[in-house]
Amino acid sequence: MAYTRKTRDCWRFYVNYGQGWEHEITEYTRAEMRENRRAYLQNCPYPLRIVKGRERIKEVSQWPRL
């Protein structure tokens, strides 16, 4: 039986508007993360933080239990 991942990688964008760090968006590919980071740096004067994480995949097929 082949291994199936139970999590997937994601990148979360946090922006500090002066009230603390707030979660803006989540991207699931590195290319999307780079594209949005470039856009945020050009258009947003506030500090930006990118955090790589993992989130659980909801539809994980389990071995049928008898």
Biopython code that builds the backbone (N, CA, C, O; Angstrom):
import numpy as np
from Bio.PDB.StructureBuilder import StructureBuilder

atoms = [
    (1, "MET", "N", (0.840, -1.166, 0.000)),
    (1, "MET", "CA", (0.000, 0.000, 0.000)),
    (1, "MET", "C", (0.894, 1.242, 0.000)),
    (1, "MET", "O", (1.830, 1.336, 0.794)),
    (2, "ALA", "N", (0.612, 2.170, -0.870)),
    (2, "ALA", "CA", (1.401, 3.394, -0.986)),
    (2, "ALA", "C", (1.051, 4.367, 0.133)),
    (2, "ALA", "O", (-0.073, 4.400, 0.634)),
    (3, "TYR", "N", (2.036, 5.142, 0.498)),
    (3, "TYR", "CA", (1.847, 6.138, 1.549)),
    (3, "TYR", "C", (1.084, 7.336, 0.989)),
    (3, "TYR", "O", (1.396, 7.814, -0.102)),
    (4, "THR", "N", (0.101, 7.817, 1.716)),
    (4, "THR", "CA", (-0.613, 9.031, 1.340)),
    (4, "THR", "C", (-0.372, 10.074, 2.428)),
    (4, "THR", "O", (-0.486, 9.789, 3.620)),
    (5, "ARG", "N", (-0.039, 11.277, 1.994)),
    (5, "ARG", "CA", (0.231, 12.345, 2.948)),
    (5, "ARG", "C", (-1.037, 12.746, 3.674)),
    (5, "ARG", "O", (-2.124, 12.771, 3.096)),
    (6, "LYS", "N", (-0.882, 13.058, 4.942)),
    (6, "LYS", "CA", (-2.009, 13.495, 5.759)),
    (6, "LYS", "C", (-2.004, 15.003, 5.945)),
    (6, "LYS", "O", (-2.966, 15.569, 6.463)),
    (7, "THR", "N", (-0.917, 15.662, 5.520)),
    (7, "THR", "CA", (-0.813, 17.117, 5.621)),
    (7, "THR", "C", (-0.325, 17.663, 4.286)),
    (7, "THR", "O", (0.201, 16.931, 3.448)),
    (8, "ARG", "N", (-0.511, 18.971, 4.110)),
    (8, "ARG", "CA", (0.039, 19.635, 2.930)),
    (8, "ARG", "C", (0.719, 20.924, 3.386)),
    (8, "ARG", "O", (0.341, 21.527, 4.390)),
    (9, "ASP", "N", (1.732, 21.328, 2.621)),
    (9, "ASP", "CA", (2.476, 22.537, 2.952)),
    (9, "ASP", "C", (1.655, 23.760, 2.576)),
    (9, "ASP", "O", (0.913, 23.745, 1.594)),
    (10, "CYS", "N", (1.794, 24.817, 3.363)),
    (10, "CYS", "CA", (1.121, 26.073, 3.057)),
    (10, "CYS", "C", (1.968, 27.221, 3.575)),
    (10, "CYS", "O", (2.771, 27.049, 4.492)),
    (11, "TRP", "N", (1.787, 28.383, 2.986)),
    (11, "TRP", "CA", (2.467, 29.599, 3.397)),
    (11, "TRP", "C", (1.412, 30.581, 3.817)),
    (11, "TRP", "O", (0.459, 30.825, 3.076)),
    (12, "ARG", "N", (1.563, 31.159, 5.008)),
    (12, "ARG", "CA", (0.584, 32.104, 5.542)),
    (12, "ARG", "C", (1.199, 33.498, 5.585)),
    (12, "ARG", "O", (2.326, 33.682, 6.046)),
    (13, "PHE", "N", (0.445, 34.470, 5.099)),
    (13, "PHE", "CA", (0.870, 35.861, 5.100)),
    (13, "PHE", "C", (0.288, 36.555, 6.319)),
    (13, "PHE", "O", (-0.921, 36.510, 6.546)),
    (14, "TYR", "N", (1.141, 37.194, 7.100)),
    (14, "TYR", "CA", (0.718, 37.985, 8.246)),
    (14, "TYR", "C", (1.161, 39.423, 8.016)),
    (14, "TYR", "O", (2.293, 39.664, 7.598)),
    (15, "VAL", "N", (0.277, 40.378, 8.287)),
    (15, "VAL", "CA", (0.577, 41.801, 8.119)),
    (15, "VAL", "C", (0.335, 42.494, 9.458)),
    (15, "VAL", "O", (-0.643, 42.209, 10.150)),
    (16, "ASN", "N", (1.237, 43.408, 9.813)),
    (16, "ASN", "CA", (1.107, 44.169, 11.052)),
    (16, "ASN", "C", (0.617, 45.572, 10.705)),
    (16, "ASN", "O", (1.384, 46.391, 10.198)),
    (17, "TYR", "N", (-0.660, 45.853, 10.975)),
    (17, "TYR", "CA", (-1.258, 47.155, 10.695)),
    (17, "TYR", "C", (-1.142, 48.101, 11.886)),
    (17, "TYR", "O", (-1.761, 49.165, 11.889)),
    (18, "GLY", "N", (-0.363, 47.731, 12.889)),
    (18, "GLY", "CA", (-0.197, 48.546, 14.081)),
    (18, "GLY", "C", (-0.950, 47.996, 15.272)),
    (18, "GLY", "O", (-0.806, 48.515, 16.379)),
    (19, "GLN", "N", (-1.741, 46.970, 15.077)),
    (19, "GLN", "CA", (-2.511, 46.347, 16.154)),
    (19, "GLN", "C", (-2.006, 44.942, 16.478)),
    (19, "GLN", "O", (-2.618, 44.235, 17.280)),
    (20, "GLY", "N", (-0.908, 44.537, 15.869)),
    (20, "GLY", "CA", (-0.413, 43.177, 16.028)),
    (20, "GLY", "C", (-0.494, 42.443, 14.697)),
    (20, "GLY", "O", (-1.034, 42.969, 13.725)),
    (21, "TRP", "N", (0.033, 41.254, 14.655)),
    (21, "TRP", "CA", (0.075, 40.486, 13.407)),
    (21, "TRP", "C", (-1.280, 39.873, 13.123)),
    (21, "TRP", "O", (-1.871, 39.220, 13.983)),
    (22, "GLU", "N", (-1.777, 40.090, 11.893)),
    (22, "GLU", "CA", (-3.066, 39.544, 11.458)),
    (22, "GLU", "C", (-2.861, 38.661, 10.245)),
    (22, "GLU", "O", (-2.095, 38.995, 9.341)),
    (23, "HIS", "N", (-3.551, 37.530, 10.229)),
    (23, "HIS", "CA", (-3.470, 36.605, 9.100)),
    (23, "HIS", "C", (-4.232, 37.193, 7.918)),
    (23, "HIS", "O", (-5.400, 37.559, 8.042)),
    (24, "GLU", "N", (-3.558, 37.281, 6.763)),
    (24, "GLU", "CA", (-4.186, 37.823, 5.561)),
    (24, "GLU", "C", (-4.668, 36.701, 4.645)),
    (24, "GLU", "O", (-5.871, 36.529, 4.450)),
    (25, "ILE", "N", (-3.729, 35.941, 4.085)),
    (25, "ILE", "CA", (-4.091, 34.886, 3.132)),
    (25, "ILE", "C", (-3.212, 33.660, 3.356)),
    (25, "ILE", "O", (-2.186, 33.724, 4.033)),
    (26, "THR", "N", (-3.637, 32.548, 2.776)),
    (26, "THR", "CA", (-2.876, 31.304, 2.794)),
    (26, "THR", "C", (-2.680, 30.855, 1.357)),
    (26, "THR", "O", (-3.634, 30.817, 0.579)),
    (27, "GLU", "N", (-1.448, 30.516, 1.002)),
    (27, "GLU", "CA", (-1.127, 30.005, -0.331)),
    (27, "GLU", "C", (-0.620, 28.577, -0.207)),
    (27, "GLU", "O", (0.004, 28.214, 0.790)),
    (28, "TYR", "N", (-0.893, 27.768, -1.227)),
    (28, "TYR", "CA", (-0.526, 26.358, -1.167)),
    (28, "TYR", "C", (0.614, 25.979, -2.101)),
    (28, "TYR", "O", (1.076, 24.838, -2.073)),
    (29, "THR", "N", (1.076, 26.912, -2.928)),
    (29, "THR", "CA", (2.242, 26.640, -3.766)),
    (29, "THR", "C", (3.260, 27.745, -3.564)),
    (29, "THR", "O", (2.914, 28.881, -3.240)),
    (30, "ARG", "N", (4.507, 27.395, -3.758)),
    (30, "ARG", "CA", (5.580, 28.368, -3.565)),
    (30, "ARG", "C", (5.525, 29.472, -4.626)),
    (30, "ARG", "O", (5.842, 30.626, -4.336)),
    (31, "ALA", "N", (5.129, 29.128, -5.834)),
    (31, "ALA", "CA", (5.030, 30.122, -6.896)),
    (31, "ALA", "C", (3.967, 31.174, -6.570)),
    (31, "ALA", "O", (4.193, 32.365, -6.784)),
    (32, "GLU", "N", (2.818, 30.749, -6.058)),
    (32, "GLU", "CA", (1.778, 31.697, -5.663)),
    (32, "GLU", "C", (2.255, 32.575, -4.512)),
    (32, "GLU", "O", (1.944, 33.765, -4.466)),
    (33, "MET", "N", (3.010, 31.989, -3.582)),
    (33, "MET", "CA", (3.523, 32.744, -2.454)),
    (33, "MET", "C", (4.465, 33.847, -2.936)),
    (33, "MET", "O", (4.372, 34.986, -2.479)),
    (34, "ARG", "N", (5.365, 33.517, -3.852)),
    (34, "ARG", "CA", (6.309, 34.509, -4.364)),
    (34, "ARG", "C", (5.588, 35.624, -5.122)),
    (34, "ARG", "O", (5.933, 36.798, -4.983)),
    (35, "GLU", "N", (4.599, 35.259, -5.916)),
    (35, "GLU", "CA", (3.852, 36.246, -6.685)),
    (35, "GLU", "C", (3.104, 37.215, -5.763)),
    (35, "GLU", "O", (3.142, 38.428, -5.973)),
    (36, "ASN", "N", (2.434, 36.687, -4.756)),
    (36, "ASN", "CA", (1.699, 37.544, -3.825)),
    (36, "ASN", "C", (2.632, 38.341, -2.929)),
    (36, "ASN", "O", (2.301, 39.466, -2.553)),
    (37, "ARG", "N", (3.779, 37.796, -2.578)),
    (37, "ARG", "CA", (4.736, 38.537, -1.771)),
    (37, "ARG", "C", (5.224, 39.768, -2.525)),
    (37, "ARG", "O", (5.338, 40.854, -1.958)),
    (38, "ARG", "N", (5.508, 39.584, -3.808)),
    (38, "ARG", "CA", (5.951, 40.705, -4.633)),
    (38, "ARG", "C", (4.883, 41.796, -4.694)),
    (38, "ARG", "O", (5.199, 42.981, -4.587)),
    (39, "ALA", "N", (3.619, 41.398, -4.865)),
    (39, "ALA", "CA", (2.520, 42.360, -4.931)),
    (39, "ALA", "C", (2.335, 43.074, -3.593)),
    (39, "ALA", "O", (2.112, 44.284, -3.563)),
    (40, "TYR", "N", (2.426, 42.332, -2.483)),
    (40, "TYR", "CA", (2.273, 42.951, -1.168)),
    (40, "TYR", "C", (3.393, 43.946, -0.896)),
    (40, "TYR", "O", (3.136, 45.026, -0.364)),
    (41, "LEU", "N", (4.622, 43.608, -1.247)),
    (41, "LEU", "CA", (5.740, 44.502, -0.981)),
    (41, "LEU", "C", (5.639, 45.793, -1.787)),
    (41, "LEU", "O", (6.095, 46.842, -1.331)),
    (42, "GLN", "N", (5.047, 45.731, -2.979)),
    (42, "GLN", "CA", (4.890, 46.924, -3.804)),
    (42, "GLN", "C", (3.738, 47.800, -3.321)),
    (42, "GLN", "O", (3.829, 49.025, -3.410)),
    (43, "ASN", "N", (2.665, 47.211, -2.816)),
    (43, "ASN", "CA", (1.443, 47.954, -2.537)),
    (43, "ASN", "C", (1.142, 48.186, -1.064)),
    (43, "ASN", "O", (0.312, 49.034, -0.737)),
    (44, "CYS", "N", (1.786, 47.462, -0.180)),
    (44, "CYS", "CA", (1.449, 47.536, 1.239)),
    (44, "CYS", "C", (2.622, 48.133, 2.018)),
    (44, "CYS", "O", (3.706, 47.549, 2.018)),
    (45, "PRO", "N", (2.438, 49.283, 2.685)),
    (45, "PRO", "CA", (3.545, 49.903, 3.410)),
    (45, "PRO", "C", (3.809, 49.269, 4.778)),
    (45, "PRO", "O", (4.752, 49.663, 5.464)),
    (46, "TYR", "N", (2.994, 48.297, 5.183)),
    (46, "TYR", "CA", (3.109, 47.692, 6.510)),
    (46, "TYR", "C", (4.027, 46.473, 6.468)),
    (46, "TYR", "O", (4.211, 45.876, 5.407)),
    (47, "PRO", "N", (4.606, 46.099, 7.613)),
    (47, "PRO", "CA", (5.491, 44.928, 7.665)),
    (47, "PRO", "C", (4.741, 43.648, 7.306)),
    (47, "PRO", "O", (3.582, 43.461, 7.675)),
    (48, "LEU", "N", (5.422, 42.787, 6.589)),
    (48, "LEU", "CA", (4.852, 41.522, 6.118)),
    (48, "LEU", "C", (5.677, 40.375, 6.674)),
    (48, "LEU", "O", (6.907, 40.425, 6.665)),
    (49, "ARG", "N", (5.006, 39.349, 7.156)),
    (49, "ARG", "CA", (5.674, 38.155, 7.665)),
    (49, "ARG", "C", (5.081, 36.953, 6.939)),
    (49, "ARG", "O", (3.863, 36.844, 6.796)),
    (50, "ILE", "N", (5.952, 36.051, 6.479)),
    (50, "ILE", "CA", (5.506, 34.828, 5.814)),
    (50, "ILE", "C", (5.943, 33.657, 6.680)),
    (50, "ILE", "O", (7.115, 33.540, 7.036)),
    (51, "VAL", "N", (4.993, 32.792, 7.014)),
    (51, "VAL", "CA", (5.269, 31.648, 7.870)),
    (51, "VAL", "C", (4.887, 30.383, 7.115)),
    (51, "VAL", "O", (3.754, 30.234, 6.657)),
    (52, "LYS", "N", (5.848, 29.478, 6.992)),
    (52, "LYS", "CA", (5.569, 28.204, 6.346)),
    (52, "LYS", "C", (5.003, 27.247, 7.395)),
    (52, "LYS", "O", (5.516, 27.149, 8.509)),
    (53, "GLY", "N", (3.944, 26.551, 7.018)),
    (53, "GLY", "CA", (3.337, 25.609, 7.943)),
    (53, "GLY", "C", (2.740, 24.426, 7.210)),
    (53, "GLY", "O", (2.932, 24.249, 6.007)),
    (54, "ARG", "N", (2.032, 23.643, 7.946)),
    (54, "ARG", "CA", (1.331, 22.488, 7.376)),
    (54, "ARG", "C", (-0.082, 22.476, 7.900)),
    (54, "ARG", "O", (-0.340, 22.862, 9.040)),
    (55, "GLU", "N", (-0.988, 22.033, 7.069)),
    (55, "GLU", "CA", (-2.362, 21.870, 7.529)),
    (55, "GLU", "C", (-2.858, 20.504, 7.105)),
    (55, "GLU", "O", (-2.436, 19.946, 6.091)),
    (56, "ARG", "N", (-3.740, 19.999, 7.888)),
    (56, "ARG", "CA", (-4.256, 18.655, 7.694)),
    (56, "ARG", "C", (-5.153, 18.591, 6.474)),
    (56, "ARG", "O", (-5.976, 19.478, 6.249)),
    (57, "ILE", "N", (-4.990, 17.541, 5.691)),
    (57, "ILE", "CA", (-5.866, 17.289, 4.551)),
    (57, "ILE", "C", (-7.121, 16.620, 5.091)),
    (57, "ILE", "O", (-7.030, 15.621, 5.805)),
    (58, "LYS", "N", (-8.274, 17.150, 4.765)),
    (58, "LYS", "CA", (-9.520, 16.659, 5.346)),
    (58, "LYS", "C", (-9.936, 15.313, 4.784)),
    (58, "LYS", "O", (-10.482, 14.483, 5.511)),
    (59, "GLU", "N", (-9.690, 15.083, 3.515)),
    (59, "GLU", "CA", (-10.137, 13.843, 2.889)),
    (59, "GLU", "C", (-8.990, 12.849, 2.794)),
    (59, "GLU", "O", (-8.454, 12.609, 1.712)),
    (60, "VAL", "N", (-8.625, 12.283, 3.909)),
    (60, "VAL", "CA", (-7.584, 11.266, 3.935)),
    (60, "VAL", "C", (-8.259, 9.907, 3.947)),
    (60, "VAL", "O", (-9.037, 9.585, 4.844)),
    (61, "SER", "N", (-7.941, 9.114, 2.924)),
    (61, "SER", "CA", (-8.586, 7.799, 2.866)),
    (61, "SER", "C", (-7.882, 6.867, 3.848)),
    (61, "SER", "O", (-6.661, 6.714, 3.805)),
    (62, "GLN", "N", (-8.642, 6.264, 4.707)),
    (62, "GLN", "CA", (-8.129, 5.343, 5.703)),
    (62, "GLN", "C", (-8.365, 3.906, 5.208)),
    (62, "GLN", "O", (-9.259, 3.644, 4.403)),
    (63, "TRP", "N", (-7.560, 3.021, 5.700)),
    (63, "TRP", "CA", (-7.743, 1.618, 5.383)),
    (63, "TRP", "C", (-9.081, 1.182, 5.942)),
    (63, "TRP", "O", (-9.381, 1.480, 7.098)),
    (64, "PRO", "N", (-9.896, 0.487, 5.166)),
    (64, "PRO", "CA", (-11.220, 0.100, 5.675)),
    (64, "PRO", "C", (-11.108, -0.801, 6.908)),
    (64, "PRO", "O", (-10.405, -1.812, 6.891)),
    (65, "ARG", "N", (-11.794, -0.426, 7.952)),
    (65, "ARG", "CA", (-11.774, -1.221, 9.180)),
    (65, "ARG", "C", (-12.951, -2.185, 9.161)),
    (65, "ARG", "O", (-14.076, -1.819, 8.822)),
    (66, "LEU", "N", (-12.667, -3.398, 9.524)),
    (66, "LEU", "CA", (-13.719, -4.416, 9.544)),
    (66, "LEU", "C", (-14.211, -4.662, 10.944)),
    (66, "LEU", "O", (-15.099, -5.489, 11.150)),
]
sb = StructureBuilder()
sb.init_structure("model")
sb.init_model(0)
sb.init_chain("A")
sb.init_seg("    ")
for serial, (resi, resn, name, xyz) in enumerate(atoms, 1):
    if name == "N":
        sb.init_residue(resn, " ", resi, " ")
    sb.init_atom(name, np.array(xyz, "f"), 0.0, 1.0, " ", f" {name:<3s}", serial, name[0])
structure = sb.get_structure()
